[in-house]
Amino acid sequence: MSSYVIIGNGAAAVGAIEGIRSADPDGKITVISKERHHVYSRPLISYLLEGKTDEERMLYRPRDFYEKNGVTVLYGETAEKLDPEKKTVALSGGKTLSYDAVCVAAGSTPFVPPIEGLDTVPKRHAFMTLDDARALEADLCPESSVLIVGAGLIGLKCAEGIIGRCKKITVCDLAPRVLSSILDAGCASYMQKKLESMGVEFLLDDTVARFDGNTAEMKSGKTVSFDVLVTAVGVRANTSLVKDAGGEVNRGIVTDEKMATSLPGVYAAGDCVEATDSTSGAKKVMAIMPLAYMQGHCAGVNMAGGSEKLDNMLPMNSIGFGGLHCMSAGSYTGECYEEKTESGIKRLYTEDNLLKGFMIIGDCDRAGIYTAMIRNKTPLDSVDFDTLKSAPALAPFGKEYRTQKLGGVV
Ligand SMILES: Cc1cc2nc3c(=O)[nH]c(=O)nc-3n(C[C@H](O)[C@H](O)[C@H](O)COP(=O)(O)OP(=O)(O)OC[C@H]3O[C@@H](n4cnc5c(N)ncnc54)[C@H](O)[C@@H]3O)c2cc1C
């Protein structure tokens, strides 16, 4: 009977478990989980603070998931050393596990910026885990002023989660706009305005130069007083297990289309991995939940002797604040088609007869059609792209019907 070890217990680990079980119903599966929680949906931690969900509804798989799949989970254990020659993993508790195949699904760690005086801040938090959310919650009261350093996805989700639970929220970022790694300036301003209308204040193009207890001295010379600090300036892929074992690592663990690393018998999946963006050919860490699951599943199938390849991965993001939605996918190169709508903006990027990427603020209802076109590399001249651009919901209908419906607009 084969023995599988999975390091980490997030979406990628679940994918790996389900991938293994699709090819091997009997092998022994052990999950090493640093966090002491049943697998939960990480993006929901902000909804937990908002009171829109609870820990039971956050579960990514039901309580009996591990038992039904014959999985042993070692909660509160950390994998400390991988030995690909002996095929063993050494754990923090002193045990060593043997494996036939291992999947590193260790996610990422928040980067703590080396700002002078950070250690003088009494109440400081990251916003990555369920325990982080609970610890932040415990430090908040209706009179709190909160400073969030970082206006990326995690910083803004944190801001949204605590609106209404504190008196003041200030978000600062060195970049001149919010969500700078996902959106361009035009699109970002819609999201910023929405958050401002919800009471969040921004200090952009500016960041903290120095902390002195509960005061932040900004690069611009301004000072910000706060009670609670959240640092959300980015994350680093957890690559050290593979790197220390001699495996190839870049910004993430380097994997092939089967999610195999350069080390024999060692696979990797999820936020700790660098994979090829099929829209640009670039190798990058694409830290999103659906991809973590898909990569884990692919790794699991291959670990158990099956054959699966992932060659159509692309960066995607779906985010919303106070009812304003934003979706983006792929790369923003080539010709840009822009349409301003009542609720926002739509930008589609085309190149070489292909849809390469899009950003939509507002009505994202049919954005899945664009994602599928990018993923499937659908030639634009094989579809009615003129209709798809502006009215994707009507594209499947004939021209006559559309003309009738829209009074000759298409
Ligand atoms: C606030 C927030 C909002 C987000 N919103 C979205 C969203 O809207 N949409 C989206 O697609 N994605 C979103 N994401 C990203 C998404 O959560 C991740 O892409 C996804 O959780 C990655 O899954 P994973 O299994 O690779 O890693 P993780 O879920 O991070 O799981 C890895 C686990 O491995 C554990 N671990 C690490 N090292 C070891 C070790 N040595 N031994 C044992 N265990 C170890 C970690 O403690 C962790 O529990 C969000 C993330 C955050 C933090």
The ligand as a Gaussian input file, in Angstrom:
#p B3LYP/6-31G(d) Opt

LIG

0 1
 C       -7.851000      37.768000       3.532000
 C       -7.679000      36.920000       2.298000
 C       -8.610000      37.036000       1.277000
 C       -8.486000      36.263000       0.136000
 N       -9.420000      36.388000      -0.836000
 C       -9.368000      35.583000      -1.924000
 C      -10.394000      35.604000      -2.903000
 O      -11.341000      36.408000      -2.822000
 N      -10.321000      34.742000      -3.955000
 C       -9.275000      33.852000      -4.088000
 O       -9.269000      33.078000      -5.040000
 N       -8.285000      33.809000      -3.177000
 C       -8.299000      34.647000      -2.104000
 N       -7.306000      34.583000      -1.164000
 C       -6.153000      33.674000      -1.417000
 C       -6.510000      32.226000      -1.049000
 O       -6.946000      32.189000       0.272000
 C       -5.292000      31.353000      -1.269000
 O       -4.922000      31.399000      -2.622000
 C       -5.543000      29.888000      -0.885000
 O       -6.005000      29.789000       0.439000
 C       -4.249000      29.091000      -1.049000
 O       -4.434000      27.780000      -0.600000
 P       -3.166000      26.896000      -0.220000
 O       -3.717000      25.564000       0.152000
 O       -2.141000      26.979000      -1.279000
 O       -2.505000      27.618000       1.033000
 P       -3.095000      27.913000       2.467000
 O       -4.573000      28.004000       2.469000
 O       -2.328000      29.076000       2.973000
 O       -2.715000      26.611000       3.305000
 C       -1.389000      26.288000       3.616000
 C       -1.335000      25.739000       5.007000
 O       -0.061000      25.143000       5.210000
 C        0.360000      25.381000       6.538000
 N        1.809000      25.212000       6.596000
 C        2.773000      26.044000       6.139000
 N        4.005000      25.504000       6.351000
 C        3.790000      24.312000       6.936000
 C        4.661000      23.301000       7.401000
 N        6.000000      23.393000       7.259000
 N        4.128000      22.206000       8.007000
 C        2.780000      22.086000       8.148000
 N        1.899000      23.016000       7.707000
 C        2.409000      24.114000       7.113000
 C       -0.109000      26.801000       6.782000
 O       -0.189000      27.041000       8.176000
 C       -1.484000      26.782000       6.104000
 O       -2.475000      26.390000       7.008000
 C       -7.390000      35.340000       0.001000
 C       -6.459000      35.243000       1.033000
 C       -6.599000      36.012000       2.163000
 C       -5.581000      35.879000       3.269000

